[in-house]
């Protein structure tokens, strides 16, 4: 299982003024996808559609088929949607990595 951490903004949590500010300052060529998302969010708000809000620590699990019989499961945690879960994942991953390195070094020299 792999953890995938992204820093994609969650525009549904932005106020209308913040969305207009993003629209004014975003680089349309480099961030065309984000530009379209902001436009759609503003359009939805103008139509009276409320923004979608997620629950805390919501982590969708997706499966990716790598080879014939190997399936990799990935958990995506977005920093903008749940910063607590994002940093918990970073700390957990770092702690596990340090433990593995310590174990390898300990076994090599003892």
CORNOR-V195690 format. One record per backbone hydrogen bond with DSSP energy under -1.0 kcal/mol. NH is the residue of the N-H (numbers start at 1). CO is the residue of the C=O. E is the energy in kcal/mol with one decimal. If there is no record, write none. Layout:
BEGIN
((NH;CO;E) (NH;CO;E))
END
This chain:
BEGIN
((2;73;-2.2) (4;75;-2.8) (6;77;-1.5) (13;10;-1.8) (14;11;-1.2) (19;15;-2.3) (20;16;-2.1) (21;17;-2.0) (22;18;-2.5) (23;19;-2.6) (24;20;-1.7) (25;21;-1.8) (26;22;-1.9) (31;27;-2.7) (35;31;-2.5) (36;32;-2.2) (37;33;-1.9) (38;34;-2.5) (39;35;-2.3) (40;36;-2.4) (41;37;-2.4) (42;38;-2.5) (43;39;-2.5) (44;40;-2.7) (45;41;-2.1) (46;42;-2.3) (47;43;-1.6) (49;44;-2.8) (58;55;-1.1) (62;74;-2.5) (64;72;-3.0) (66;70;-1.9) (72;64;-2.9) (74;62;-3.0) (75;2;-2.0) (76;60;-1.6) (77;4;-1.9) (79;6;-2.3) (82;78;-2.3) (86;82;-2.2) (87;83;-2.5) (88;84;-2.0) (89;85;-2.3) (90;86;-2.0) (91;87;-2.6) (92;88;-2.6) (93;89;-2.6) (94;90;-2.5) (95;91;-2.7) (96;92;-2.5) (97;93;-2.3) (98;94;-2.5) (99;95;-2.3) (100;96;-2.4) (101;97;-2.4) (102;98;-2.7) (103;99;-2.5) (104;100;-2.4) (105;101;-2.6) (106;102;-2.9) (107;103;-2.5) (108;104;-1.6) (109;105;-1.9))
END
